[in-house]
Amino acid sequence: MVWLIALPLGWASLTVLLGPRRGAWTAISALTAQLWLAFELAQTVRATGTVRHAVGGWGAPLGIDLAVDGLSAAMLLLAQGVALPVAIYARAYFKVRSGHPGGVWFWPLLGFLIAGLNALFASADLFNLYVTLELVGLAAVALVAAGGGAPQVAAALRYLFATLLGSGAYLLGVALIYGVYGTVSTATLEPLLTVEAPRLAWIAGLLMLSGLMLKTALFPFHYWLPPAHGGAATPVSALLSALVVKASFYLILRLWIGPFAALVDRIAWLPAVLGATAVIWGSWHALRAVRLKALVAWSTVAQIGYLFLVFPLLGDDRIALHAGGMQMVSHAFAKAAMFTAAGVIVHTTGRDAVAEVAGVASRLPVTLFAFGLAGMTLMGLPPSGGFLAKWLLIEAALARGRWDMVVVVLAGGLLAAAYTFRVLRQAFLLPPSGERRRVERRPIAVLEWTAFVLAAASVAMGLRGMEIVQLLDAGT
Amino acid sequence: MTANEALPLAVIASSLLPGLAIFALPERRVGLRTALNLFGAIAKLALVATLLAGVSAGEAYAFRYAVLPGIDLAFKADALALLFITLSAVLWLFTTLYAIGYLEKAPNRSRFFGFFSLCVTATMGIAMAGNLFTFFVFYELLTLATFPLVVHRGTTQAMRGGTIYLAYTLFGGTVLLTGIVWLFALIGHTEFTQGGVLSTRADLPPWKLQSIFLLMILGVGVKAALVPLHGWLPQAMVAPAPVSALLHAVAVVKAGAFGIVRIVYEVFGVEFAQLLNLLFPLALVAAFTIVWGSLRAAFQDDLKKRLAFSTVSQVSYIVLGVALFGPLGTIGGLVHLVHQGIMKITLFFCAGNYAETLGIHKVSELNGAGRRMPLTTLAFTVGALGMMGAPLTAGAVSKAWLMDGAAAAGMGWATGVLWLSSLLSAAYFLPILWRAWLLAPPKAWPTPRIAPHGWRETAWLLLLPPLFTAAATVAAAMLAELSFGTIPVTPLAWARLIAAREYGALNAP
């Protein structure tokens, strides 16, 4: 478990020394090892329940406690599982752009990002979580800024502002909690935070929640996401949309069902209402987006909305939790696939407008297939992971008689179909014949196939739902 | 895994695996692609033959796999499934042959045949689904696999048709999903069982069950092209001829009709559905669709559109048969599922032949086509007569059973609807036959593309499939009562077997 954090920190520093070419290989081989470690860890968690580790032999309340239960193990596995294909994609992506400034900084920043994510998923006290959240946020901002151009830097600054504000609010909340209870360990806090908690604890909880919602880009805090995710280099967009926003969502979910469980009932409607609005608002903008990558970025805003729908539905039957976990996992793969596929289309045709992808179906069949499969997950069509998430969400909503949420979920699926097919139908059109020959680059097989593998994984989740649910339930 | 578990999977795999392999093939590997296609189609036929023999002897073929706690992907090859599977497997072979001839030298054939195989895979899954969850999985897969086929030509017109098709079917899928999950939330599973899973749950509030029925029928009714949900079907006619043939005869509309059969018989149970007053409204909708489709067909000059509205009308015969409470109607509806498939595919093959050979797309251009293409026109004539319900064709058999069913159910008005529909079919098919056989041909055909070689009026891969299916249309009527030992081999005999099992030995005819 400690290796999952130490290893990426190690190779992050190493890649600075090695330079981008050898650095890329180091990163890819290390990520392969990490994927294996995460897989082993998940197996252990499934077999024996929560795995705990006291760093340096110092347990809570003095030292740093790491704890990995089923949810954490699933997130760890997800992080390595998405990062490895994206790293392979990135190597080929930056190779053909040898002058790209992003290529030099990508590898060390990727290492710090992964280390931060892994530490976040394994941490068990509020302050540690803050540190890891900050590490993830700063690495992500740097990755966006490393794109080089003025729009990227502008987007990165907006992003930086949002992420600092978000973690600031979170830290303030943590400080208040520490002031009241004198501890930041989630396990110790759980019995202390009851409905009779002092007002200060409520304020702290709300501060932490809003900070994290800002970082997750939940409507109306989403304003920073489309420029940052849509403008960054493609592998960066993929990582940000697939993993980084999930990190802060994971944290909300973790605190919601953990230490703050007794407090949250009264405000459960809030994230759900914002989530429902996000589904509609994000889809609407995706439908109107001019640029392909902007469309994919707005789709992330919409899909994040789904995640927040689970909060009023959480309960003893755990269906809503399963729905949330399934949605996180399948959306991560699908969105990484969609960004990487969009990257291939933009790279090959040299154009970024949705209206100009005509003819892609016959020239880039693999990429388009990847885009379509990823779209299937986003629309929630079977047999994808997104479908199982949608099914579970509807089931949980019906079990509580929440027809309003059923309607939101179904409408969101139709809207996702509308924006996905906006791209696909363009791609199937014959290219306009009178047009002069475009400047086109040859498609790169590695890029096409990594996108395809990510998309296929998001669909395959739909057939392995049982394993995912069992993992999520492990250690509870 | 036992052989009885593996067989349903093998039926799925026999089109899925060739399909996936074809996607990976480069465009120029024509020979290998054709070999894969035919291998898949023939292997599937062999598997289906094994299943037919087994099921009529009382074997049970089932396979299940847990996807989520309490939710299984379940396949079962029962008698009802086999009716649909056999139809699809046989017509797939013919359509594949036809498509190979039709698309000769056309671009993007790997993509076409890949999705074509996926489409058949989805149909097999729909037929063998053991619960609503599995049914829905393959039902939506069918939507996705047919979209690239509908828009295959890549023109803006094709895209318009494809978009309308998607809008209807995805909306229908959403409504269907709502019904399914609601049912799941109520009873905790969605299995299909003979006699209906809900028939033992009279404790549930009827308004809930009625709403679920409405949602589900709306969902599958889109694909079954029930009026007013039929708008996509004439628009989807922009697809290449083999796709239209498959869409109309086997895959899409039949998936919808088959869904209605499963929902009525195996989710609600026909007697329970009658008790909830669900069958009469369904019969009304079907009757209205039959008449409306026929009326609209009479006013179409575009040949494929006329056939499309004829499909709208004919598919509702199946629905009407299901909604007529009683074994006779059931037999009529089920047998029409097969008969309509054979007849309609013949008509679409012929329409494709006229278009490919002479460039004829409109009814008004058909003058004298019978002299230039006698064999195609002969096949077309058989199909058209079958649609009218003329004696010695498969259509007459279905219609006779449906009428008996209507009489037995005490729904005299349904008999009237069937007669009216026959008259209307005559009104829109006879002028075609009259033009083709009796009027003088024009000086020049619109765009002649294929020159005749002796008796071969067009390419032989285009000519043989309609001739075979036309012959089958006649054979299904002439040999309707034939059985091979104890194995029922004709659609009618098989439909009677299903009805006997569905209604119990009690009042089987």
HADDOCK unambig.tbl for C-alpha pairs under 7 A between the chains (distance, minus, plus):
assign (segid A and resid 362 and name CA) (segid B and resid 108 and name CA) 6.86 0.50 0.50
assign (segid A and resid 381 and name CA) (segid B and resid 140 and name CA) 6.78 0.50 0.50
assign (segid A and resid 382 and name CA) (segid B and resid 137 and name CA) 5.01 0.50 0.50
assign (segid A and resid 382 and name CA) (segid B and resid 140 and name CA) 6.63 0.50 0.50
assign (segid A and resid 382 and name CA) (segid B and resid 141 and name CA) 6.89 0.50 0.50
assign (segid A and resid 383 and name CA) (segid B and resid 137 and name CA) 5.88 0.50 0.50
assign (segid A and resid 395 and name CA) (segid B and resid 181 and name CA) 6.31 0.50 0.50
assign (segid A and resid 395 and name CA) (segid B and resid 185 and name CA) 6.28 0.50 0.50
assign (segid A and resid 398 and name CA) (segid B and resid 182 and name CA) 6.95 0.50 0.50
assign (segid A and resid 398 and name CA) (segid B and resid 185 and name CA) 6.71 0.50 0.50
assign (segid A and resid 399 and name CA) (segid B and resid 185 and name CA) 6.51 0.50 0.50
assign (segid A and resid 410 and name CA) (segid B and resid 174 and name CA) 6.51 0.50 0.50
assign (segid A and resid 425 and name CA) (segid B and resid 159 and name CA) 6.74 0.50 0.50
assign (segid A and resid 428 and name CA) (segid B and resid 154 and name CA) 5.62 0.50 0.50
assign (segid A and resid 429 and name CA) (segid B and resid 154 and name CA) 4.27 0.50 0.50
assign (segid A and resid 429 and name CA) (segid B and resid 155 and name CA) 6.00 0.50 0.50
assign (segid A and resid 429 and name CA) (segid B and resid 156 and name CA) 6.94 0.50 0.50
assign (segid A and resid 430 and name CA) (segid B and resid 154 and name CA) 5.06 0.50 0.50
assign (segid A and resid 430 and name CA) (segid B and resid 155 and name CA) 6.33 0.50 0.50
assign (segid A and resid 463 and name CA) (segid B and resid 67 and name CA) 5.78 0.50 0.50
assign (segid A and resid 464 and name CA) (segid B and resid 67 and name CA) 6.15 0.50 0.50
assign (segid A and resid 465 and name CA) (segid B and resid 67 and name CA) 5.22 0.50 0.50
assign (segid A and resid 465 and name CA) (segid B and resid 68 and name CA) 5.35 0.50 0.50
assign (segid A and resid 466 and name CA) (segid B and resid 66 and name CA) 6.76 0.50 0.50
assign (segid A and resid 466 and name CA) (segid B and resid 67 and name CA) 5.23 0.50 0.50
assign (segid A and resid 466 and name CA) (segid B and resid 68 and name CA) 4.65 0.50 0.50
assign (segid A and resid 466 and name CA) (segid B and resid 69 and name CA) 6.51 0.50 0.50
